[in-house]
């Protein structure tokens, strides 16, 4: 993994120092080297911060070119099938200078054009400059594991792995995008193509874009779609489990390619434990890393130790406690340069820190398993028809489901709004009491509209929810969390569950197998039973998150309130002066949602203090410690 950056100026630019400063904001993503190439009197610049994984020699330095220097690449990611592609391209006459995977992209584009993207099996984001055509190709992997942002502003087009690199350009005007802040308060992350800075965008997963210097707009084009569900199959669940075992085993082995030590992020659940089981026979040493908590309700170290002992990994643990909370929260915006719900990132930052402390640069993670195999508890709630989701009726429905009695439940009006109640936080109406009317006046859509293009009401509700999660929640919450937290410490996180063959198989599995009799991850558990101790397969997963609510003592609550009461959001006329009353009203009706809203507001405030420091009111400098 690496950090990438590129600039296209509309006139000669003799200021390489600015580009260097922008590139060095990505130093944590690539601590092993840096490279810069400049063309046309500085009109075009490409930069790269390297995290050396494959071919550690200088031959793997980027930006890298083809034989005649007409194509130049800056690349972040890993191409797992690069050896097969290399053989095919070499047979077609292409000459390679390195042994690294990135070089197949340069020659692959020469040979196949944008059709090359469908041949790549891996995780990637890159910029490829065609000097002859004066054309830039940007592309991002099918599931959005690696990030890519871009912006057009006066005299400049830029792209980068993270917003911070673009925001470091003095020509880029730092201002909040209102719709993105609304989306953050709705979901806990900024979804899909939006970015928190006005004028900046994400390239969506599975998209590419061709940019010419004369283009005034960028038009991303999708090159890959989630596979369509197959017709209901009569194949028994055991047959599906064998197919999944083989696909996941192949994916795991392919992702063990590295010239540096390998590890696993081990949470104690089925997903990461199964990856340890599949990887261990193919490694001389496998390291495992776990973060625990003093609070027993959130701690899974016992389960992780059980797996580590069973498979003889070199195991390491650390504990994250309430005493670390303020420090970790205030450092979070530097690495999560968009506002992000802190619950997941806090432990993941620590487990990545732990891995790097033990000289481990590559780690496998179990991300994607919940979305592919119906693992979230909210799917149980969404499975219930409207009006059956509380009290005795919900218990009756679950009993019927576990007995295999209900048939196929079709979609219903209001299902999308219902799903927001399980996954979302503050809808537009709730936000109107917290945000100033003029700040929300010109929003182009509603929070619910963000989900609408990805919701398939022709599918059974749980399948519709899974596909929605694969398009939004997985990409912009789970994978963003993993990327930012791991890259903050120069660790590459790999995700075997998101191998294209595993994804295709998961999308084909009938719901009756994936969610058999209401059992979450029913199919994956059949595979896990072949490799893991029985008690671990049957144990209840707590989730790799931190016990924030129990850490919010009166002193911390006062600290949180002080930051909001005299901060940037109020100074910029974004937060309502009477925001406390709005939170009290929400707490009266929905206490848990009000507490989460307070966390999200604090996160947005800490982000604004870090990235919009010039907009802070004068009094903000006197905040209590």
N, C-alpha and C positions, 0 to 999 in steps of 0.2 A: 504494500500500500504506500501511497505517496501523497504529496500535495501538488496540484497543478494550477497554472495561472497563464492567462494570455491576454494581450491587449492589441487592439486594432485602432490606431489613431488616424484621423483624417488628414494629417499633415506631418511632415518630419518632426521627430521628437528627439531632442538632445539631452534628455533628462533621465538617464538610466538609474539614477539614485532612487527616484520614486518607485520604479518597478522593483528594484531590489528590496525596498522597504515593504512593498506589498507581498512579495514572495516570501520574505522572512517571517511574516505573520503565520505562515504554514510550517514553520520549522519543526514543530512537534510531530507533524505528520510524516516528515522525512528527515530524521536526524543524521542520516548517513552520507549526505552529499547534496549539492545543489548544482543546477545547470541553467544557463540562460542563452538563448539565441535571439539575435536581432536582425531584422531584414528591412530593406528599403528605407535607409536613414532613420530607423527607429519607428517607422509607421507600424510595424508588426513586431511584437516581442512574445516569445514563449518562455515560460519558466517551469522548473521542476525541482521539488524537494524529494529526495530519494530515501525510501526505506528499503534497504537491500534484502531481498528474499531469495531470488533465483539469479544465478550468475553474479556473484558478488564483485566481480572484477570491474575495471574501468570501462570495459566494452559494453556494460549495461547502462552506462550513463545516458541520461535524457536531458533535453530533447534529442531525439535520434531521427535519422533520415534514411531514405532509400539510397540506391546506388548513385544516382545523379544529383541528389540534393533537391529534387523538385517537391518532395513531401517531407514534412517535419512533424513529429509526434511528441506530445506530452501526455502521459498516460498514468492513471491511477487504477490499480486492481491486479487481478490475476486471471490468466487464460489457462484453464486446466487442460484443454485439448491442444495446447500449442505444439506439442511434438508431432501429432498427426497432421496438423495444418502446415507445419514447417516442412515435413516430408513432401506433401503435395505441392507446395509452392516451389521448393527446390527442384522437384521434377519438372516444373514448368519453366525453369531457368532463372529463378530469383536467387540472388547471392546474399547470404547472411553474414553479418559481421560479429554477432554475439550469440550467446546461448540462452538469452533471456526470452521470456514469453512475449514481451511488448512488441518485438520486432515483427511478429507475424501480422500485426495490424497494419503496419506500413506496407508490406508487400501484399497482404490480402486486399487492401484497398486498390492497389495497382492492378491486381488481377481481376477482382470481382466488383469493384465499386461498393456502393452501400449494401449490396447483397451479401457482402462479407459479414455484416452484423449478425445475420441469422446463422452463420457458421460458428460464431464464437460461443464457447461454453465457459462461462466464468462470471466474474464480477468486475465491472469496469465503468470508468468514466474517462473520456479523453477528448482532446482537441487535436485535430489534424489539419495543418495548414498546407494548402496546395499553392506553391509559389507561382506556377505558370497560370493557373486559372484565377489566382487571387481569391481563393475561396476557402472558407473554414468549415470543417465538418466537426460538429459536436455530437457525442453519443453517450448514452447511458444504458446500463445492463437491464435485462428484462424485468427483474424484480426490484430494481432500484436500491441495490445493496450499497453502491457507491454514489456519492452526491455530486451534483454539478449545478452551479448557479451562473447566471449571466445578467448583464445589465447594459443598456445603451443610454448614454448621457452625453452632454455637449462635447462633440468632437471625438467620442470614444465608444468602442464596444469592448467589453471585457468579460472574461469567464474565469471561474475559479472553483476549487473544491469546497470552499466555505465562503460565506458572506464577508467575513473579516478581511479577506484579501482585497476584495473589490472596495470595501468601505475605507480601506487605507489609502486609496487614491484621493488626493485633495480635490480633484475635479468632481468626485462623486458626491452629490448632495445627500447628507444623511437626514432622512425624515421617515417617520413611521407610516407604513401603509395601513390605513384604518381597517380595511377588510381583513388584513392578515392578523391584526390585533384582535378583532372580533372573533376570527376563527380560532385563535389561540385560547381565548377565554371559553370558547365553545367546546374545544376538543383537548386542550392541553398541549397542542403542537400546531405548527403552521402547515396546513395540508396542501398537497398536490403542487400546482404550478406557482403558487404565491410564495413570496418571501416577505419578511418583516420590514425590509427597507423599501420605500416607495421607489419604483423604477427598476427594481431587481426582481428576477424570476428564477424558479427552478426549472431545469429541463426535466419533464416528467420521466418516470421509469419507462423503459421500452420505447423510447423516442430518440430520434436524431434530428438535427437541424443543419441546414446548409446556409451559411451567412456570407454574403458578399459585401464589400465595403460600401456599395451604393444602396444596400437594403435599408429601409427605414423601420421594418418590422422583422421579427423572427417568427417563423411558422414551423413549430415542431411537427414531425410526422411519426406516427406510430409504426414500428416495424415488427411488433410481436404482440399477441393477445394471449390471455389465459386460455388454455384449451377448453373447448366446450364439453359439458357433461355428456357422457355416453348414455345411451338408452339403458334402462334398468337391466342388470345382468343376473342370471341365475347361478353364476359361479359361487361356490361356497366361500365363506369368509376365510377359511384356511388357505384356499388358492390365492386369494388377494394378498394374504399375509406373506406368502412365499415370494410373490412378485415384488412386494414392497421391500422385503428383506434384501433381495438381490439388488434392487435399484439403489437402496440407501447404502448398502455395502459398497457398491461400485462408486457411488458419489463420494463416500468418505475416503476410500483409497485414493481417488483421483486428487483429493484436496490435501493429501499428506505430502505433496511434492514441495520441497523447500530445501534450501541449503543452510538452514538455521534450525535451532531446536524447536520442537513442537509441544504444544500443550492443549488443554481443554479447560474452558470455563465450566465448572461443575457446580450446578445449583442444587443437586440432590433429587431433581425430578426425572421423569422417564426420558425426556428428550436428550438432555446432555449426558445422562448415564448411558443411554443406548449408543451414543456416539463414542464414548470411551470404550465400550465393549467391542464396537466394530473397528475402531482404530488400533486398539492395543496389539493385536496379533501382527500388525504390519510395521511396528516401530520398535527400535531397540530400547528407547526410553520414551515414556509419555508422562508429561507433567500435568498436574491438575491443580486448579485454583478455586478457592471457595471463600466467600465473605459471609460472616455470621453476625448475629446481633445478641446482645444480652437478653433481649425480650424473647422468651421461648416461643411465642406465637408466630414470630417471623424467622426464627433460626432454623436452618436446615443442615447445619454442619454434621450432625449425626448421620444423616442419610448419605451425605457426600463422602464422609469417612468410610462408610460401609462399602460404597462403590470403589473408592480409591484402594481400599485393602483387598477387595475381591479381585481387582484387576492389576494390582501391584503397580500403581502409578506413583510417581514422586509427588507427594501431595503437600500443598501449602495452604494455610488459612490465615485470615486476618479478621478482626472484629471492628465494625463501624458502630460508634456509639453516639449518644446525644451530645456529648461534649465536643464532637467534631462538627456539629450541624452548622453553626454560624460560619465557620471557616470554609466549609465545603460549599455552602450556598453562595457565598460572596465570590468564590473562585469559579463557580459554574459558568457565568456568562462569558468568560474568556474563551472557553472551549465550546460551549453551546451558544453560538453567536446569534441565535434566534431564541426567543423565550421558549422554555420547554418545562413541562411538569417535572419537578425535581424528584419525584418518588422513585422512578426507575433509574435515572442517571447516577444517583448518589452511590448505590452499591456497585454499579457497573464501573464507575470511575475507580473505585477502590480495588476491584478484582483485576482491572487492567494495570493499575499501579503495582499491585502485588506480582503480577506476571512479569512486568518489566524489571522489577526489583530482583527477580530471579533469572534475569537474562533470557527470558522467553519472548520471542518476537512474533510468533504465529500461534494462534489458539483457535480451536474449533468451538463453535457455540450452537446451541439447539434451537436457535430462533427460526420461526416459521412452522414449527410443529403444531402449535395451537391453532393457527389459522387453517392449515391444510387438513388437520384431522379432528376438528371440532373439539378443541380442548378448553375453551373458555366457559366459565360457569354461567356467563350471561346468555350463552346459547340455550341453557335450560329454561331460562325465563322467556326467551324469545320463542321457544318452541310452544309455549302455552298460547292458546287462542286469547284474543283480547277479552278481558273480563274474567279470565281464569287465573290470573297471575298473582293472586293474594289469598292468604288464609286457607280455609279448608278446600276450596275449589282447586287451588294450585296443588295441594297435597294429593287430591284425588286424581288430578291430571297426571302427576308424576307417577303415581301408583299404576295407573293405566298404561303409561308409557313403558315403565319397567316390566310390565307384564306382557308387552307387545300387542296390546289391544287396539290403540288408535291406528287408523290408516294414514294415508298421505294427507297432510294438512296443506291446503293451498294458501296463497297469499291473500291478504285482506287489506281493505282501505285503512290507511293509518299505520301500516306496519313500519314504514320508514321512520315516522315520528316516534313510534314505540321504541325502535332500535336506538334512537338518539337518547332516550331516557336511560338506557342501559350503559351506553358508551360515552355520551356527551356530558357536559357540565352545565354551562349557562347558555340557554337559547337567546334569541334576539330580545325577547320581552324582558327576560331577567337582566340582561346587560343594560337595558335602557335606564334602570335605576342606578347603575354604577358609572356609566360613561356619559359624557356631556352630549346633549342632543345634536349639537352642530358637528360633533366628531362623527356621529353615526348617520348624519343626514343624507349623505350621497353614496351609501354602500350599494354596490351593484347587484347584490343578491342577499339571501338569508343564509344562516349557518346550515340549515337543512339542505339548501340547494347545492352545497358543496358535495354532499353524499349522493345526490339524486342521479348523476350520470353513471354511477357505478352500481346502482341497486337494480337487480333483476327481479321484477315481480312475477316473471314467468317461472321462477324456480321455487322449490319448497323454501320456506322462510329461513331455515338454518343454512341451506346451501346459498341462499341469497346473501345472508349475513357473512358467511365465510368469504365469498367473492368480494363483497364490499370491504372486508378487513384486509384481504390480500392486495387490494388496489390502494387503500388509504392508510389504515391503521398500521399495517405491517411496514409499509414503505416509509411513512413520514413520522411514525412514532417509534416502533421497535427498531427498525434498521438505522434510523437517524441516531437514536440513543446509542446503539452499538458502535456505529462509526465514530461519533464524536468522542465517546468515552474511551474507546480503545486507541484512537489516533491521538488523543491528548497525551498518551504515554508511549507513542510509537509502537503500538502493537497491532498486528493485522488479525482481524477476526474473520474467520471463514464459516460459511453456513451451509453444510451439506444438505440440509432439508430443502434448500432452495435450488438445488440442482435441477435443470430443466426436465430431466427424465422423472425425477421424484415428483415434481410439481404436476407433470402431465398425468402420472399415475394417480396422484391424490385427487385430481379433478375428475378422473374417470370413475372413482370408487362410488358405488351407490350409497346414498345416505343410510340405507338400512344396514350397511356394513360398517360405515364410518361412525355412526351414532346408534349402534345396535341397542334396541330397547332403552334408549335414553342414556346409554353409557358413553360418556365423553372419551374420545380417543380409543374406541373399542378396537379398531383395526391395529393401531400402533401398539396397543397393549399385547395383542397376539404376537407381534414381532418381539416385543420386549421380553415376553415370557420365555423365549428361546435363548435369552442371553443374560437376564438379570435375576437376582434373588426375588422370590415370590412376594415377600413383604414390601419390597420397594415398589414393585409394579402396582400393588394394591393400596399403597399409602396415599394419603391426600396431599396434593401439592399445595404449598402455601403461596408460591409465586416469588420471583426474585425481585423483591421490592423492600423498601425500608419502612419501619414503623413510625412514620412521621407524626401521626396523631398523638401517639404516646409521648413523643419528644416535645410536644408543644406545651410546655409548662407556662405558668403565668409570666415568668421573666422573658421567655422567648416570645410569647404573645405580645408583650409590651414592646419588645424590640421590633417585631413585625409591624405593629401599628405605627410606631414612630417613623419608620421608613416611608410608609404610605402617607402619613399625615403631613410630612414636610419634604416631599419628593418631586421627582421630575414629572410624573404623570399629572399631578395637580398643577405644577408650574406651567405645563404645556396645555392646560385646559382640556385634558383628556378625561381625567377622573372627576366624577361629581364631588363637590365639596361635602355633600351629605352621604358619602359612600358608606359610612358606618351604619346609618339607619337602613340603607338598602340591604346590607349583610344581615342585620338583625331581623328584618322582615323575612328574608330567605331562611334564616336559621329557625324561625318559628315554624315554617312549613316543612323544610327539608334540611335538618341539621347537618347531615353528612355532606350534602351538596354545598352548603354555605361554608363549611370548613375547607372543602377543596377550592372553592372560589377564592377564599382568603389566601391560600397558598399560591394560586395562579396570579392573583394581583401582586403579591410580594415578588414572585418570579419576574413578572413584567417590569416592576419597578427596579429590581436589581439589574435587569438587562438594560433598562433605559439609563441608569446611572453609569453603567460601564461604557455604553456605546453612544449615548447622546449627552455626554458630559457638558458640552458647550451650551446645552439648553437648560441646565439646572438653574433653579432660582438661587439667588445669592444666599438665602437663609439655609439652603440645603447643606451647606458646608458645616453647619453647627449641630448636625444630628448626633445623638448620643451613641456611644460605642456599644 
